[in-house]
Amino acid sequence: MNLDPFGLLGNLDTNWLLLSLIPSAIGFVLFVYGKKQKMTPHLVAGLLLMLYPMVATTVTSLLVGGVLLGLGLWYAVRQGY
């Protein structure tokens, strides 16, 4: 049974989909926290964490992007933003 007769899903890998949900879920929590507490760095980092898995093409880029965004948030909070 062909679940994608028109080829709209392309090359969808379920493992990649589940792996990319981890930073997206963390980003969602950070976004909601930043919005409620009116903390701009958390809000921006959460938004970026939710969106960057859409452009990350490898596991390495997914991990490196998440670590860099996390370090950026940590640095912004340490600087008093």
C-alpha positions in Angstrom: 0.0 0.0 0.0 1.5 3.3 -1.1 0.9 6.0 1.6 2.4 8.8 -0.5 1.1 8.3 -4.1 2.0 11.9 -5.2 5.5 11.9 -3.6 4.7 14.9 -1.4 6.6 13.5 1.6 9.8 13.0 -0.2 12.5 11.0 1.6 11.0 11.2 5.1 13.0 9.2 7.7 11.1 8.4 10.9 14.3 8.2 12.9 15.3 11.7 11.8 11.8 13.0 12.6 11.9 11.6 16.1 15.5 12.8 16.7 14.6 16.3 15.6 11.7 16.4 18.1 14.2 16.6 21.0 15.6 20.1 20.3 12.2 21.2 19.1 10.5 20.2 22.4 13.3 21.9 24.4 12.8 25.0 22.2 9.1 25.0 22.8 9.5 24.9 26.6 12.1 27.7 26.4 9.8 29.7 24.2 6.9 29.4 26.5 9.0 30.1 29.6 10.6 33.2 27.9 7.2 34.5 26.9 5.6 34.1 30.3 8.6 35.5 32.2 9.3 38.2 29.6 12.8 37.0 29.1 14.0 37.8 25.6 17.0 35.5 25.4 15.0 32.5 26.4 12.2 33.4 23.9 14.7 33.8 21.0 16.7 30.7 21.8 13.4 28.7 22.1 12.2 30.0 18.7 15.6 29.1 17.1 15.6 25.7 18.7 12.2 25.0 17.3 13.1 26.1 13.8 16.7 25.0 13.2 16.0 21.2 12.9 14.1 22.0 9.7 17.4 23.1 8.0 19.8 20.7 9.8 20.6 17.8 7.4 22.8 15.6 9.5 23.0 14.4 13.0 26.2 16.3 13.5 24.7 19.5 12.3 21.7 18.9 14.6 24.0 18.4 17.6 26.4 21.2 16.8 23.5 23.6 16.2 21.8 22.7 19.5 25.1 23.0 21.5 25.8 26.4 19.9 22.3 27.7 20.6 22.5 26.5 24.2 25.9 28.1 24.7 24.6 31.3 23.2 21.7 31.3 25.6 24.0 30.6 28.5 26.3 33.4 27.5 23.4 35.9 27.1 22.1 35.0 30.5 25.6 35.4 32.0 25.9 38.8 30.5 22.7 39.9 32.2 20.2 40.0 29.3 
